[in-house]
Amino acid sequence: MRILGFVICFALIVWIMDTAAGIASFIDAISLTIVFGGGIAYAVAKGGINQSRDQALVNFADGAVYWGWLGLLAGAIGIAANMTDINQLGPASSIALLAVFYGYFVKWMVMAAIENNGS
């Protein structure tokens, strides 16, 4: 039953993304790199290489959220620095908004998988 709930949540978020602006609008390589790269680096820095799989995933999920917020700040600085060039506002806005979105989405998926694994 938990898997059904997970699938419904995932389908709902995909539907919201598609309805809001189309799936392609939610894909940004820089934001993905910030969140996944930062999450992995945070997990290694926090727990080292001798941590359990579940603890490494929790650390990764936490790091993804932290780095998502750092991506928001970097994107906000990019927006402020490029106020005169309208063509640069879109990419900076994508980094700012999508990094936080990715961070929490990754955390939700990881935590749901870990909790599902334990039962």
C-alpha positions in Angstrom: 0.0 0.0 0.0 2.9 2.4 0.7 4.2 1.9 -2.8 0.8 2.9 -4.1 1.0 6.1 -2.1 4.5 6.8 -3.4 3.3 6.3 -7.0 0.3 8.6 -6.5 2.5 11.3 -5.0 5.0 11.0 -7.8 2.3 11.1 -10.4 0.7 14.1 -8.8 4.0 16.1 -8.8 4.6 15.2 -12.4 1.1 16.3 -13.3 1.6 19.6 -11.5 4.9 20.2 -13.3 3.4 19.5 -16.7 0.4 21.7 -16.0 2.4 24.5 -14.6 4.9 25.0 -17.4 5.6 21.6 -19.1 8.1 19.0 -17.9 11.0 20.5 -20.0 10.8 23.7 -17.9 11.7 21.8 -14.8 15.0 20.4 -16.2 18.1 22.4 -15.4 21.5 20.8 -15.5 23.2 23.4 -13.3 20.6 23.0 -10.5 20.8 19.2 -10.8 24.5 19.4 -10.4 24.3 21.7 -7.4 21.8 19.4 -5.6 23.2 16.0 -6.5 26.9 17.0 -6.4 26.4 18.9 -3.2 24.3 16.1 -1.6 27.0 13.5 -2.3 29.8 15.8 -1.1 27.8 16.5 2.1 27.1 12.8 2.7 30.8 12.0 2.4 31.9 15.0 4.5 29.3 14.2 7.3 29.6 10.4 7.5 32.8 9.4 5.8 33.1 6.2 3.9 32.3 3.8 6.8 28.6 4.8 7.3 25.7 2.5 6.7 23.7 2.7 3.5 20.7 4.2 5.2 22.8 6.8 7.1 24.5 7.7 3.8 21.2 8.2 2.1 19.9 10.3 5.0 23.0 12.4 4.9 22.7 12.7 1.1 19.0 13.8 1.4 19.9 16.4 4.0 22.8 17.7 1.8 20.5 17.9 -1.2 18.2 20.3 0.7 21.1 22.3 2.1 22.6 22.7 -1.4 19.3 23.4 -2.9 19.1 26.5 -0.6 22.6 27.4 -1.5 21.6 27.2 -5.2 18.7 29.6 -4.4 21.2 32.1 -3.0 23.5 31.7 -6.0 20.6 32.1 -8.4 19.4 35.2 -6.5 22.8 36.7 -6.8 22.8 35.9 -10.5 19.4 37.6 -10.9 20.7 40.7 -9.0 23.9 40.8 -11.1 22.1 40.6 -14.4 19.2 43.0 -13.9 20.2 45.0 -17.0 20.4 41.9 -19.2 16.9 40.4 -19.6 18.3 37.3 -21.4 20.2 36.3 -18.3 17.3 36.5 -15.9 15.7 33.2 -17.0 18.7 31.0 -16.4 19.4 32.6 -13.0 15.8 32.2 -12.0 15.9 28.6 -13.0 18.9 28.0 -10.7 17.3 29.9 -7.9 13.9 28.1 -8.0 14.7 24.6 -9.3 17.6 24.0 -6.9 15.3 24.2 -3.9 12.6 22.1 -5.7 15.2 19.4 -6.6 16.6 19.4 -3.0 13.2 18.7 -1.4 12.1 16.3 -4.1 15.3 14.3 -3.7 14.8 14.3 0.1 11.2 13.2 -0.2 12.1 10.3 -2.5 15.1 9.2 -0.4 13.2 9.3 2.9 10.2 7.5 1.4 12.5 4.8 0.1 14.3 4.3 3.4 11.1 4.2 5.4 9.6 1.8 2.9 12.7 -0.4 3.1 12.4 -0.6 6.9 8.9 -2.2 6.9 
